[in-house]
């Protein structure tokens, strides 16, 4: 009686704790966007050349700004007349007095007066709003938006109102416009992305369980796991312990929902097995929980280990994703191992009603995965070498296209998949202004070499002009023995052409002054691309090493982990080859950021190994009882249905990232979804079991002596499995 009372009190306590998490975490989930940071410059390390140049540039200007550029031209494409120029002068004056939600005016957060400057061709005008860089991240207004985004929204509303009926059309672009549009795109994460992901998961769960109750139990587990993760991440981001940006928040939502659902599927499958053997709900849950604990923790451990390797990234956007996503995985595990069992047992002996109408343990309700997976196990077991060799050849054929994957970076205008005002405005700006002079590259070097720096910069391909910044008396402005050279590029700073020009610019000015620094928007993009490429070279080996160690500890062998790791590396190569064909030949996408293959590798290798872990832990369990070959066949047969369902869930949830209209997330959604399906349907079902069956007891080397020799290795697998 006392044991039952303790059990009931424990269930109540668990449910109450998660109720509190739901209340506080739900609020935190809705407020995550308030602690986002989406400015690329903020992601670079202090050691980056553009970052060091930016700090020195502040000594010349005394401030750091984020420009919002308002470009205006007549709708008929003609030149601006005097009356239209007067309208623009009034617009500039009105913009300076624009009231902001925090009670200040635009002039209070702008570092210079707003004036209308006609284009050289007379067919457009530019209004530059130089926002104080120290204030743009301030949260203001009833909707708690960042000041920079609020100013852009207010400027767009003002230009629409002031220019209505005047025959003039305006676009708000520039760095502030791009950041605002990026934040707007990420704004759909809180609503559309999560709604799509949960809807897709619900449909899959309804098809898997054919029950109206159990899918909602699993979904509730996933949602509250996400609430717990949001609560932790928001508090840490507010204290600047970690960095959260829009893409990290989107990945966090998808990762927690997918992982928590996968872990729930595994636990419920084992719980159903125990119920069907005749155990009561409490005993069945106890046995299922113990049997599921090791594979779930091992699966989560490999993912967390892989994600935490991102902490070594030079880019704060990458290093910030590591702990954010790792926290999400830990919360997914907690919800699956605590909340889900409590929900499944909440009704006591009547708890099995959640499986209705196919209640396990009742006559005629014994679950059987349509005998598909026993047949697959039989087929693989009959000719294991032919199966794994054929599968490997197919994967190698796809992997042959992986070197064609283009990940050298894209221009900022390419990152949006929909029409946004900042991109359209940048196009108009380039048509009428010297776009490279709007955001020039900055060279800071020794004052005694000012002339050499200017000459070296001016001779670089892609540079239109280079001028030393002067003081009021016309002499070069010198600060601590340094001068600043403003370099107008031929291409906009957001373009790949400008990045190539800056690369050449650095080579030229470093030859003139080895201590010179090149900064500016294009230089920041170049540093970001180079840091991403370094991350690929350093983080990938570390992820592989960490996962190999964890697999060896889990499977208590050396050969088996190597089999799993090599199989998943082959799967990753095939996925990248398939992605290269789809992205460049089918969809004609402009390329990818270097972080795309890095994220794809971390998620695919870590998450893809999950399914091999689910399989191999069961294979090991059965092998120690039956022998390796019959144990492998049985392990494949009994886990086939649940692992396939888990793979479909994770592929579908990551696929939901494609609803956010950003190139990076579309590419990541396809890579992870396709890779998970390859891992689920080919690697875990054919390649890994085929290799294990072919190797036999040797797969458990050097501890294979603990595995019994098979008495009947060639016996057919019983349909009852």
C-alpha positions in Angstrom: 0.0 0.0 0.0 2.8 2.4 1.0 4.6 1.6 -2.3 1.4 2.4 -4.3 1.0 5.7 -2.4 4.6 6.7 -3.1 4.1 5.9 -6.8 0.9 8.0 -7.0 2.6 10.9 -5.2 5.5 10.6 -7.6 3.3 10.8 -10.6 1.4 13.8 -9.2 4.7 15.6 -8.4 6.0 15.0 -12.0 2.8 16.3 -13.5 2.8 19.3 -11.3 6.4 20.2 -12.2 5.6 19.9 -15.9 2.5 22.0 -15.4 4.7 24.8 -14.0 7.1 24.3 -16.9 4.2 24.7 -19.3 3.0 27.9 -17.7 6.4 29.6 -17.6 7.9 28.0 -20.6 5.0 28.8 -22.8 5.6 32.5 -22.1 9.3 32.1 -22.7 8.7 30.4 -26.0 6.7 33.4 -27.2 9.4 35.8 -26.0 12.5 34.1 -27.5 12.5 36.5 -30.5 13.2 39.4 -28.1 16.6 38.0 -27.2 17.7 37.2 -30.8 20.7 38.8 -32.4 20.7 38.6 -36.2 23.5 41.0 -37.2 26.3 39.1 -39.0 29.0 41.5 -37.6 28.1 40.4 -34.1 28.9 36.8 -34.9 32.6 37.4 -35.8 35.3 36.7 -33.2 37.3 39.6 -31.8 40.3 38.2 -33.6 38.8 38.6 -37.0 40.5 41.3 -39.1 37.2 43.1 -39.9 36.3 43.2 -36.1 39.7 44.7 -35.2 39.3 47.2 -38.0 35.9 48.1 -36.8 37.2 48.9 -33.3 40.0 51.1 -34.7 37.5 52.8 -37.1 35.4 53.9 -34.1 38.4 55.9 -33.0 38.2 57.9 -36.2 34.4 58.4 -36.1 33.8 58.1 -32.4 30.7 55.9 -33.0 29.5 52.8 -34.6 26.4 53.0 -36.8 23.8 50.8 -38.5 22.6 52.7 -41.7 19.1 52.5 -42.9 19.0 53.7 -46.5 15.9 55.2 -48.0 16.1 55.2 -51.8 13.4 57.1 -53.8 12.7 57.4 -57.5 9.8 58.5 -59.7 7.4 55.7 -60.6 7.6 56.6 -64.3 11.4 56.2 -64.3 12.0 59.8 -65.2 14.2 62.4 -63.5 13.3 64.1 -60.2 12.0 67.6 -60.8 12.2 70.5 -58.3 8.8 69.9 -56.7 9.7 66.3 -56.1 13.0 67.3 -54.6 11.1 69.6 -52.2 8.9 66.7 -51.3 12.0 64.6 -50.4 13.4 67.5 -48.3 10.2 67.6 -46.3 10.3 63.8 -46.0 13.8 64.0 -44.6 12.7 66.7 -42.1 9.7 64.7 -41.1 11.8 61.5 -40.7 14.1 63.3 -38.3 11.1 64.1 -36.0 9.6 60.6 -36.4 8.2 59.5 -33.0 9.3 56.1 -31.8 7.5 53.8 -29.3 10.1 54.5 -26.6 9.0 58.1 -26.4 12.1 59.4 -28.3 12.4 60.8 -31.8 14.4 59.4 -34.7 16.9 62.3 -34.3 17.6 61.0 -30.8 18.9 57.6 -32.1 20.4 58.9 -35.4 24.1 60.0 -35.5 23.6 62.6 -38.3 20.8 64.7 -39.7 18.7 63.0 -42.4 19.1 64.8 -45.8 18.0 63.9 -49.3 20.9 63.5 -51.7 20.1 63.3 -55.4 21.7 60.6 -57.5 24.3 61.6 -60.1 21.8 60.7 -62.9 19.1 62.8 -61.3 16.6 59.9 -61.4 16.7 59.0 -57.7 17.6 60.3 -54.3 19.0 58.7 -51.1 18.2 59.5 -47.5 20.7 58.0 -45.1 19.6 57.3 -41.5 22.7 56.5 -39.5 21.4 54.7 -36.4 23.4 54.6 -33.2 24.9 51.1 -33.1 24.7 51.0 -29.4 21.0 51.5 -29.4 19.7 49.4 -32.3 19.3 46.2 -30.2 17.3 47.9 -27.4 13.9 46.3 -27.0 11.0 48.9 -27.3 7.3 49.1 -28.0 4.3 47.1 -26.8 5.5 44.1 -28.9 9.0 44.2 -27.4 10.8 44.6 -30.8 14.4 45.7 -31.3 14.8 49.4 -32.0 16.5 48.9 -35.3 13.6 46.9 -36.7 11.1 49.4 -35.3 12.8 52.3 -37.0 12.8 50.4 -40.3 9.1 49.6 -40.0 8.3 53.2 -39.0 10.3 54.6 -42.0 8.5 52.3 -44.4 5.2 53.4 -43.0 6.2 57.1 -43.2 7.4 56.9 -46.8 4.2 55.1 -47.8 2.1 57.8 -46.2 4.2 60.9 -47.2 4.7 59.7 -50.8 1.2 58.5 -51.5 -0.1 60.2 -54.6 3.1 62.0 -55.4 4.3 59.7 -58.1 7.4 58.7 -56.1 8.3 55.2 -54.8 10.5 54.5 -51.9 12.4 51.4 -50.5 14.1 51.2 -47.1 17.3 49.1 -47.5 20.9 49.0 -46.3 22.2 47.0 -43.3 19.3 48.0 -41.1 16.8 47.1 -43.7 18.4 43.6 -44.3 18.5 42.9 -40.5 14.8 44.0 -40.2 13.7 41.8 -43.1 15.7 38.9 -41.6 14.0 39.3 -38.3 10.7 39.4 -40.0 11.4 36.2 -41.8 12.4 34.6 -38.5 9.2 35.9 -36.9 7.2 33.1 -38.5 9.2 30.6 -36.4 7.0 31.3 -33.3 3.8 30.6 -35.3 3.9 29.1 -38.8 6.9 26.9 -38.3 5.8 25.4 -35.1 2.2 24.9 -36.3 3.4 23.2 -39.5 5.8 20.9 -37.6 3.3 19.9 -35.0 0.6 19.3 -37.6 2.8 17.0 -39.6 3.9 15.1 -36.6 0.3 14.7 -35.5 -0.7 13.2 -38.9 2.2 10.7 -38.8 1.4 9.7 -35.2 -2.3 9.2 -36.1 -1.2 6.9 -39.0 1.3 5.0 -36.8 -0.9 4.5 -33.7 -4.3 4.6 -35.3 -5.6 6.0 -32.1 -7.2 9.3 -31.3 -5.6 9.7 -27.9 -2.0 8.4 -27.9 -0.8 10.9 -30.6 -1.9 13.9 -28.5 -0.1 12.4 -25.5 3.1 12.2 -27.5 2.6 15.7 -28.9 2.0 17.1 -25.4 5.3 15.6 -24.3 7.1 17.2 -27.2 5.5 20.6 -26.7 6.3 20.7 -23.0 9.9 19.6 -23.8 10.1 22.6 -26.0 8.7 24.9 -23.3 11.4 23.7 -20.9 14.1 24.3 -23.5 12.7 27.8 -24.3 12.7 28.7 -20.6 16.3 27.7 -20.1 17.5 29.3 -23.4 15.7 32.6 -22.9 17.2 33.1 -19.4 20.7 32.3 -20.6 20.4 34.5 -23.6 19.2 37.4 -21.5 22.3 37.1 -19.4 24.6 36.9 -22.5 25.7 33.3 -21.5 24.8 32.1 -25.0 23.9 33.7 -28.3 20.5 33.1 -29.9 19.7 34.1 -33.4 16.7 33.4 -35.6 18.0 30.3 -37.3 19.1 28.8 -33.9 15.5 29.3 -32.6 14.0 27.6 -35.6 16.4 24.7 -35.3 15.7 24.5 -31.6 11.9 24.2 -32.1 12.3 21.5 -34.8 15.0 19.5 -32.9 13.1 19.3 -29.7 9.8 18.3 -31.3 11.5 15.7 -33.5 13.8 14.3 -30.8 11.2 14.2 -28.1 8.8 12.4 -30.5 11.4 9.9 -31.5 12.3 9.1 -27.9 8.6 8.8 -27.1 8.1 6.4 -30.0 10.9 4.2 -28.7 9.6 4.1 -25.1 6.0 3.4 -26.2 7.0 0.6 -28.5 8.8 -1.1 -25.7 5.9 -0.4 -23.3 3.5 -2.0 -25.8 5.7 -5.1 -26.0 5.6 -5.5 -22.2 1.8 -5.0 -22.1 1.3 -7.6 -24.9 3.4 -10.0 -22.8 0.7 -9.8 -20.1 2.3 -7.3 -17.6 0.2 -4.7 -15.8 0.8 -1.0 -16.8 3.1 -0.2 -13.9 5.3 -3.3 -14.3 5.3 -2.8 -18.1 6.4 0.8 -17.8 9.1 -0.1 -15.4 10.5 -2.7 -17.7 10.1 -0.5 -20.8 11.7 2.5 -19.1 14.8 0.4 -18.0 15.1 -1.1 -21.5 14.7 2.2 -23.3 17.0 4.3 -20.9 20.3 3.2 -22.4 19.5 3.7 -26.1 17.7 7.0 -25.4 20.6 8.4 -23.3 23.2 7.1 -25.8 21.3 8.6 -28.7 21.0 12.0 -26.9 24.6 11.7 -25.8 25.9 11.4 -29.4 23.8 14.4 -30.5 24.8 16.5 -27.6 28.5 15.6 -28.0 28.3 16.6 -31.7 26.5 19.8 -31.0 28.9 20.9 -28.3 31.8 20.5 -30.7 30.3 23.6 -32.3 31.5 25.6 -29.3 35.0 25.5 -31.0 33.7 27.5 -33.9 35.1 30.9 -34.6 31.6 32.2 -35.5 29.4 33.0 -32.6 26.3 32.0 -34.7 27.7 28.5 -34.9 29.2 28.3 -31.3 25.9 29.7 -30.0 23.8 27.0 -31.8 25.8 24.2 -30.0 24.6 24.9 -26.4 21.1 26.0 -27.6 20.4 22.8 -29.4 22.1 20.7 -26.7 19.8 22.2 -24.1 16.9 21.3 -26.4 18.0 17.7 -26.7 18.4 17.4 -22.9 14.9 18.8 -22.4 13.5 16.3 -25.0 15.1 13.5 -23.1 13.6 14.7 -19.8 10.1 15.1 -21.2 10.2 11.6 -22.8 11.6 9.9 -19.7 9.5 11.7 -17.0 6.4 13.4 -18.4 5.5 10.7 -20.9 5.5 7.8 -18.4 3.5 9.9 -16.0 0.9 10.7 -18.7 0.8 7.0 -19.7 0.2 5.9 -16.1 -2.0 8.7 -14.9 -5.2 6.6 -15.1 -3.8 3.7 -13.3 -4.9 0.3 -14.6 -7.1 2.0 -17.0 -4.1 3.8 -18.6 -4.1 1.4 -21.5 -7.2 3.1 -22.8 -4.8 5.7 -24.4 -4.1 3.0 -27.0 -7.8 2.6 -27.9 -9.1 1.1 -30.1 -6.1 -1.2 -30.4 -5.5 -1.8 -26.6 -2.4 -4.1 -26.1 -3.1 -7.2 -24.1 -6.6 -7.7 -25.3 -7.5 -10.5 -27.6 -7.0 -9.8 -31.2 -5.1 -6.5 -30.5 -1.6 -7.9 -30.6 0.6 -5.5 -32.6 2.3 -6.9 -35.6 4.1 -4.6 -38.0 2.2 -6.2 -41.0 5.0 -8.9 -41.0 7.0 -6.4 -43.2 10.1 -6.2 -41.0 10.4 -9.9 -40.3 10.4 -10.4 -44.0 13.0 -7.7 -44.5 15.1 -9.3 -41.7 14.8 -12.7 -43.5 15.8 -11.2 -46.8 18.9 -9.4 -45.4 19.8 -12.5 -43.4 19.6 -14.8 -46.5 22.2 -12.8 -48.5 23.8 -10.2 -46.2 26.9 -9.6 -48.3 24.9 -9.0 -51.4 22.6 -6.6 -49.6 25.3 -4.5 -47.9 27.5 -4.3 -51.0 24.6 -3.3 -53.3 23.5 -0.7 -50.8 27.0 0.7 -50.4 27.4 0.9 -54.2 24.2 2.9 -54.5 25.3 5.3 -51.7 28.7 5.7 -53.2 27.1 6.5 -56.6 25.2 9.4 -54.9 28.3 10.4 -52.9 30.2 10.9 -56.1 28.3 14.2 -56.7 29.2 15.5 -53.2 32.3 17.4 -54.5 30.0 19.5 -56.8 28.2 21.0 -53.7 28.8 24.7 -53.8 29.4 26.2 -50.4 31.5 29.3 -51.0 28.9 31.7 -49.7 26.1 33.8 -51.2 25.3 37.4 -51.4 22.8 38.9 -48.9 20.2 39.4 -51.6 20.2 35.6 -52.2 19.4 34.5 -48.7 15.7 35.5 -49.1 13.4 33.2 -51.0 10.6 35.7 -51.2 10.5 39.3 -52.4 11.6 41.7 -49.6 12.0 45.4 -49.7 15.6 45.5 -48.7 16.7 43.4 -51.6 14.5 45.4 -54.1 15.9 48.6 -52.7 19.4 47.4 -53.0 18.8 46.8 -56.7 17.4 50.3 -57.2 20.3 51.8 -55.2 22.9 50.0 -57.5 21.1 51.4 -60.6 21.4 55.0 -59.6 24.3 55.3 -57.1 27.8 54.1 -56.8 26.7 51.2 -54.6 30.3 50.5 -53.5 30.7 53.9 -52.0 27.5 53.7 -49.8 29.3 51.1 -47.6 33.0 51.5 -48.5 35.7 49.1 -47.4 38.0 50.6 -44.7 41.7 50.4 -44.7 43.5 51.4 -41.4 47.3 51.5 -41.4 50.4 53.3 -40.5 50.1 57.1 -41.1 53.6 57.2 -42.6 52.5 54.8 -45.3 49.2 56.6 -46.2 50.2 57.3 -49.7 51.4 53.7 -50.3 48.1 52.3 -48.8 46.0 54.6 -51.0 47.9 53.6 -54.2 47.9 49.9 -53.4 44.1 50.0 -52.7 43.4 52.0 -55.8 45.2 49.5 -58.1 43.0 46.5 -57.0 40.5 45.1 -59.4 37.0 46.0 -58.4 38.0 49.2 -56.6 36.7 52.5 -58.0 38.5 54.9 -55.8 40.5 55.1 -52.6 40.8 58.3 -50.5 42.5 59.0 -47.2 40.2 60.5 -44.6 41.1 64.0 -43.9 40.6 66.5 -41.0 39.0 69.9 -41.4 42.2 71.5 -42.5 42.6 69.0 -45.4 45.5 67.1 -43.9 45.2 63.3 -43.3 43.3 62.6 -40.1 45.7 60.7 -37.8 44.7 58.8 -34.7 47.5 57.1 -32.7 49.8 57.1 -35.7 47.2 55.6 -38.0 45.2 56.8 -41.0 42.0 55.5 -42.5 41.5 55.0 -46.2 37.9 54.8 -47.6 37.8 52.4 -50.5 34.8 52.6 -52.8 34.1 49.2 -54.5 32.6 48.7 -57.9 30.0 46.3 -56.4 27.6 46.6 -53.5 29.1 45.4 -50.2 26.5 42.6 -49.9 27.6 41.0 -53.1 30.0 38.1 -53.8 31.9 40.4 -56.2 32.6 42.8 -53.3 33.9 40.0 -51.2 36.3 39.0 -53.9 37.5 42.6 -54.3 38.1 42.8 -50.5 40.2 39.6 -50.7 42.4 41.2 -53.3 42.4 44.5 -51.4 43.8 42.8 -48.3 46.6 41.1 -50.2 47.5 44.5 -51.8 47.5 46.6 -48.6 49.2 43.9 -46.5 52.1 44.1 -49.0 52.3 47.8 -48.5 51.8 47.6 -44.7 51.8 44.2 -43.0 50.0 45.7 -40.0 47.2 47.3 -42.0 43.7 46.1 -41.4 40.8 46.0 -43.9 37.2 46.2 -42.6 33.7 47.2 -43.6 30.6 45.2 -44.5 32.2 43.2 -47.4 35.2 42.4 -45.2 32.9 41.1 -42.5 31.3 38.8 -45.0 34.7 37.6 -46.2 35.7 36.8 -42.6 32.5 35.0 -42.0 33.0 32.8 -45.0 36.6 32.0 -44.1 35.6 31.2 -40.5 33.0 28.8 -41.8 35.5 27.0 -43.9 37.9 26.7 -41.0 35.1 25.3 -38.9 34.5 22.5 -41.4 38.2 21.5 -41.2 38.4 21.5 -37.4 35.0 20.6 -36.1 34.2 17.6 -38.4 37.1 15.4 -37.1 36.2 16.3 -33.5 32.6 15.3 -34.0 33.6 12.0 -35.4 36.1 11.3 -32.6 33.5 12.2 -29.9 30.8 10.0 -31.4 33.2 7.1 -32.0 34.2 7.1 -28.3 30.5 7.2 -27.2 29.6 4.3 -29.5 32.5 2.2 -28.2 31.3 2.8 -24.7 27.7 2.0 -25.6 28.3 -1.1 -27.7 31.3 -2.3 -25.6 33.2 -3.1 -28.8 35.5 -1.6 -31.4 34.4 -3.1 -34.7 30.6 -2.4 -34.2 31.1 1.4 -33.6 33.4 1.6 -36.7 30.7 -0.2 -38.8 28.1 2.2 -37.6 30.3 5.3 -38.1 31.5 4.4 -41.6 28.0 3.6 -42.7 26.7 6.9 -41.5 29.6 8.8 -43.1 28.7 7.1 -46.4 25.1 8.2 -45.8 26.2 11.8 -45.3 28.3 11.7 -48.5 25.3 10.3 -50.5 23.0 13.0 -49.0 25.4 15.8 -49.9 25.7 14.4 -53.4 21.9 14.2 -53.8 21.6 17.7 -52.4 24.2 19.1 -54.9 22.2 17.7 -57.8 18.8 19.0 -56.4 20.2 22.4 -55.4 22.3 23.2 -58.5 20.7 21.2 -61.3 17.0 21.1 -60.3 16.3 24.1 -58.2 19.1 26.3 -59.6 19.9 27.8 -56.2 22.8 30.3 -56.0 25.0 28.2 -53.7 25.3 27.8 -50.0 26.9 29.3 -46.9 29.9 27.2 -45.5 27.8 26.6 -42.4 25.3 24.6 -44.4 27.5 21.5 -44.9 28.8 21.9 -41.3 25.3 21.9 -39.8 24.3 19.2 -42.2 27.2 17.1 -41.0 26.6 17.6 -37.3 22.9 16.9 -37.5 23.0 14.0 -39.9 25.9 12.2 -38.4 24.6 12.7 -34.8 20.9 12.2 -35.6 21.4 9.5 -38.2 23.4 7.4 -35.8 20.4 7.5 -33.5 18.6 5.0 -35.6 21.7 2.7 -35.8 21.9 3.1 -32.0 18.3 2.1 -31.5 18.9 -0.9 -33.8 22.3 -1.9 -32.4 21.4 -1.7 -28.7 18.6 -4.1 -29.4 20.8 -6.3 -31.6 23.4 -6.4 -28.8 20.7 -7.4 -26.3 19.4 -10.1 -28.5 22.9 -11.3 -29.6 23.9 -11.9 -26.0 20.9 -14.1 -25.7 20.6 -15.8 -29.2 23.9 -15.2 -30.9 24.9 -12.5 -33.3 23.2 -13.6 -36.5 19.8 -14.6 -35.1 20.0 -11.6 -32.7 20.6 -9.2 -35.5 17.7 -10.5 -37.5 15.4 -10.4 -34.5 16.6 -6.9 -33.6 15.9 -5.6 -37.1 12.5 -7.3 -37.1 11.2 -5.9 -33.8 12.7 -2.4 -34.1 11.8 -1.9 -37.8 8.4 -0.3 -37.4 9.3 2.1 -34.5 12.6 3.3 -36.1 10.9 3.9 -39.4 8.2 5.9 -37.7 10.8 7.9 -35.8 12.7 8.6 -39.0 9.6 9.8 -40.8 8.8 12.1 -37.9 12.3 13.6 -37.7 12.4 14.0 -41.5 9.0 15.7 -41.5 9.8 18.1 -38.7 13.1 19.2 -40.3 11.2 19.5 -43.6 9.0 22.1 -41.9 12.0 24.5 -41.8 11.3 25.1 -45.5 8.3 27.2 -44.6 10.6 29.9 -43.4 11.5 31.8 -46.6 15.3 31.7 -46.2 17.8 29.9 -48.4 19.8 28.6 -45.5 16.9 26.9 -43.8 15.5 25.5 -47.0 18.9 23.9 -47.8 19.2 22.6 -44.2 15.7 21.2 -44.3 16.3 19.2 -47.4 19.7 17.9 -46.4 18.6 16.7 -42.9 15.2 15.3 -44.2 16.8 13.5 -47.1 19.7 12.3 -45.0 17.4 11.0 -42.2 15.3 9.1 -44.7 18.5 7.5 -46.2 19.7 6.6 -42.7 16.3 5.1 -41.8 15.4 3.2 -45.0 18.9 2.2 -46.3 21.6 2.5 -43.7 19.7 1.1 -40.7 17.6 -1.3 -42.6 20.1 -2.8 -45.1 23.7 -1.6 -44.8 24.3 -1.9 -41.0 22.5 -5.2 -40.5 24.0 -6.6 -43.6 27.5 -5.8 -42.4 26.8 -7.1 -38.9 25.4 -10.4 -40.3 28.4 -10.8 -42.6 30.9 -10.2 -39.9 29.1 -12.3 -37.3 30.6 -12.5 -33.8 33.7 -10.6 -35.0 31.6 -7.4 -34.9 31.8 -7.4 -31.1 35.6 -7.6 -31.1 37.5 -7.6 -28.8 34.8 -8.8 -26.4 33.1 -11.2 -28.8 33.8 -14.1 -26.4 30.8 -13.0 -24.3 28.5 -13.5 -27.2 27.2 -17.1 -27.6 27.9 -19.0 -30.7 24.7 -19.5 -32.8 23.2 -22.9 -32.7 21.2 -22.3 -35.8 22.5 -19.3 -37.7 20.6 -20.2 -40.9 17.1 -20.7 -39.4 14.4 -18.6 -40.9 13.0 -15.8 -38.8 9.7 -16.7 -37.3 6.8 -14.5 -38.5 5.8 -14.2 -34.8 8.7 -11.8 -34.2 
